[in-house]
Amino acid sequence: MPIDYSKWKDIEVSDDEDDTHPNIDTPSLYRWRHQARLERMAEKKLEKERLEKEKKTTNKKMEDLEKKLAATDVGSSDKDAIQKQLDEVKAQEEAWRKKEKELEEKERLEPWNVDTIGQEAFSTSRINKVTDKKPVKVLTEEEDTKAMSTFFETNESLLERLGATKGGAKGTEIFLAEHPHMASEYTANWLTIEALNAAIEMNEEKMSTMAEQCIIIQYLIELAKSLNAVATNVTVQRQFFKKFQNAEPVYLGQYHEEVKAFENRLRTRAETKRAAAMQEAEADEKEERIKASPGGLDPQEVYEALPEEMRKCFEAHDIEALKGVATKMDEEVFAYHFKRCIDSGLWVPGKADEEVEEEEEEFHDAPETSSS
């Protein structure tokens, strides 16, 4: 008889829990779907167990009523009552059977996933002769970084083309049909980095396009993992895009939600990096200002710490007003701030400085006059 392959058409995928690129919280992109599916499976299991328990209770009750009905010492009126109860119990049993069939049909039509696709049919152990096996090479972090850098350089034009490809999965399908080797973790990493750069530059259109392409490539990689295949396999790619094209609206809705969630994480990450870059730039500017100051003080901090009346004089570049402030302000307070102005470079000592000091000395050395 021909083999029925229809059961392989609907397989629920995208539930990877491994780490991907460090720039984003990629595992959470899939983990919540996996957790939600496990919760749904647990609820179905509880419902099935509850149904089985109710069926057993109903069957036991029906057996007891049938025994009572068959007893010879039961009167006709009691038999009528028992028969009525028995009819009700039978109706309840029929309802449970109908519910059980509905659950079985629903379970049969539900798409497979990595938690249900494989079940152990039998188990056996064998001891083979030890032979020299060629170990699978696992790249070190340095080797992986070098390989990724080489991939970026070799496929630079193709990566840029994919990053600019619009049209969602259809555009990606056309691109990968020509370049199947681009279905790679390195491609997803490049798209993540460039999408983040676009978000930092506040280029929303570019960021959204790359974010969607990144999610599609990651979905394809996850399907390949669940099938123990590689994402560059042309057959796997065709299966993926066929499934994507025929996906139910609920799954497409989840896909679009994940793309939006990814975009939001990129925006948040970009905002953080912009703030960090601004702080770094401000720190560099402060360091340059301190280097240029005569006494190693930051002129901006000194200016902001000045009393309001002194600050107004510096804002207006009014030396005469500053002389007036010197005559009114406490001598030690004025001297403290004035020295900080000199050390920071806000005030360059010169003739005007000498005039301010002479004015201050005259004010403090003048004898007090008594009124007659």
ChimeraX attribute file (.defattr): number of C-alpha atoms within 10 A of each C-alpha:
attribute: neighborCount
match mode: 1-to-1
recipient: residues
	/A:1	3
	/A:2	4
	/A:3	5
	/A:4	7
	/A:5	7
	/A:6	7
	/A:7	11
	/A:8	10
	/A:9	13
	/A:10	15
	/A:11	18
	/A:12	19
	/A:13	22
	/A:14	22
	/A:15	23
	/A:16	23
	/A:17	15
	/A:18	10
	/A:19	11
	/A:20	16
	/A:21	15
	/A:22	10
	/A:23	13
	/A:24	17
	/A:25	13
	/A:26	19
	/A:27	15
	/A:28	17
	/A:29	20
	/A:30	18
	/A:31	16
	/A:32	13
	/A:33	17
	/A:34	20
	/A:35	12
	/A:36	11
	/A:37	16
	/A:38	13
	/A:39	12
	/A:40	12
	/A:41	15
	/A:42	12
	/A:43	12
	/A:44	14
	/A:45	12
	/A:46	12
	/A:47	14
	/A:48	16
	/A:49	12
	/A:50	11
	/A:51	17
	/A:52	15
	/A:53	12
	/A:54	15
	/A:55	19
	/A:56	12
	/A:57	12
	/A:58	17
	/A:59	16
	/A:60	12
	/A:61	16
	/A:62	19
	/A:63	12
	/A:64	12
	/A:65	20
	/A:66	14
	/A:67	10
	/A:68	16
	/A:69	20
	/A:70	10
	/A:71	11
	/A:72	7
	/A:73	8
	/A:74	12
	/A:75	10
	/A:76	10
	/A:77	9
	/A:78	12
	/A:79	16
	/A:80	12
	/A:81	12
	/A:82	17
	/A:83	16
	/A:84	13
	/A:85	15
	/A:86	19
	/A:87	14
	/A:88	13
	/A:89	17
	/A:90	16
	/A:91	12
	/A:92	16
	/A:93	19
	/A:94	13
	/A:95	12
	/A:96	17
	/A:97	15
	/A:98	12
	/A:99	14
	/A:100	17
	/A:101	11
	/A:102	12
	/A:103	16
	/A:104	13
	/A:105	11
	/A:106	10
	/A:107	13
	/A:108	11
	/A:109	11
	/A:110	12
	/A:111	15
	/A:112	18
	/A:113	17
	/A:114	17
	/A:115	13
	/A:116	11
	/A:117	12
	/A:118	9
	/A:119	7
	/A:120	5
	/A:121	5
	/A:122	5
	/A:123	5
	/A:124	4
	/A:125	5
	/A:126	5
	/A:127	5
	/A:128	6
	/A:129	6
	/A:130	6
	/A:131	6
	/A:132	6
	/A:133	6
	/A:134	6
	/A:135	6
	/A:136	6
	/A:137	6
	/A:138	8
	/A:139	10
	/A:140	9
	/A:141	9
	/A:142	9
	/A:143	11
	/A:144	13
	/A:145	13
	/A:146	12
	/A:147	14
	/A:148	17
	/A:149	13
	/A:150	12
	/A:151	17
	/A:152	17
	/A:153	11
	/A:154	11
	/A:155	13
	/A:156	12
	/A:157	11
	/A:158	15
	/A:159	20
	/A:160	14
	/A:161	12
	/A:162	20
	/A:163	25
	/A:164	15
	/A:165	20
	/A:166	17
	/A:167	11
	/A:168	13
	/A:169	19
	/A:170	13
	/A:171	14
	/A:172	20
	/A:173	19
	/A:174	12
	/A:175	16
	/A:176	18
	/A:177	13
	/A:178	9
	/A:179	13
	/A:180	16
	/A:181	13
	/A:182	21
	/A:183	22
	/A:184	18
	/A:185	17
	/A:186	20
	/A:187	24
	/A:188	24
	/A:189	19
	/A:190	23
	/A:191	25
	/A:192	25
	/A:193	19
	/A:194	18
	/A:195	29
	/A:196	27
	/A:197	17
	/A:198	20
	/A:199	25
	/A:200	20
	/A:201	14
	/A:202	14
	/A:203	13
	/A:204	14
	/A:205	13
	/A:206	20
	/A:207	25
	/A:208	21
	/A:209	21
	/A:210	27
	/A:211	25
	/A:212	27
	/A:213	27
	/A:214	24
	/A:215	23
	/A:216	23
	/A:217	21
	/A:218	23
	/A:219	21
	/A:220	24
	/A:221	24
	/A:222	21
	/A:223	24
	/A:224	21
	/A:225	16
	/A:226	18
	/A:227	12
	/A:228	9
	/A:229	14
	/A:230	19
	/A:231	26
	/A:232	18
	/A:233	13
	/A:234	16
	/A:235	11
	/A:236	18
	/A:237	22
	/A:238	14
	/A:239	15
	/A:240	22
	/A:241	17
	/A:242	13
	/A:243	15
	/A:244	18
	/A:245	12
	/A:246	11
	/A:247	13
	/A:248	10
	/A:249	9
	/A:250	8
	/A:251	12
	/A:252	14
	/A:253	12
	/A:254	12
	/A:255	17
	/A:256	13
	/A:257	13
	/A:258	18
	/A:259	21
	/A:260	15
	/A:261	14
	/A:262	23
	/A:263	22
	/A:264	13
	/A:265	18
	/A:266	26
	/A:267	20
	/A:268	15
	/A:269	17
	/A:270	20
	/A:271	16
	/A:272	13
	/A:273	15
	/A:274	15
	/A:275	12
	/A:276	12
	/A:277	12
	/A:278	12
	/A:279	12
	/A:280	12
	/A:281	12
	/A:282	12
	/A:283	12
	/A:284	12
	/A:285	13
	/A:286	17
	/A:287	14
	/A:288	12
	/A:289	17
	/A:290	19
	/A:291	14
	/A:292	15
	/A:293	17
	/A:294	15
	/A:295	15
	/A:296	15
	/A:297	21
	/A:298	24
	/A:299	22
	/A:300	13
	/A:301	11
	/A:302	19
	/A:303	19
	/A:304	10
	/A:305	13
	/A:306	18
	/A:307	13
	/A:308	11
	/A:309	13
	/A:310	22
	/A:311	16
	/A:312	14
	/A:313	17
	/A:314	17
	/A:315	9
	/A:316	10
	/A:317	11
	/A:318	12
	/A:319	15
	/A:320	13
	/A:321	15
	/A:322	19
	/A:323	20
	/A:324	16
	/A:325	16
	/A:326	21
	/A:327	17
	/A:328	12
	/A:329	14
	/A:330	10
	/A:331	13
	/A:332	9
	/A:333	11
	/A:334	19
	/A:335	15
	/A:336	11
	/A:337	17
	/A:338	19
	/A:339	14
	/A:340	22
	/A:341	23
	/A:342	19
	/A:343	20
	/A:344	25
	/A:345	21
	/A:346	19
	/A:347	16
	/A:348	13
	/A:349	11
	/A:350	8
	/A:351	9
	/A:352	14
	/A:353	16
	/A:354	11
	/A:355	14
	/A:356	18
	/A:357	15
	/A:358	13
	/A:359	15
	/A:360	20
	/A:361	13
	/A:362	12
	/A:363	13
	/A:364	12
	/A:365	8
	/A:366	8
	/A:367	8
	/A:368	7
	/A:369	6
	/A:370	5
	/A:371	4
	/A:372	3
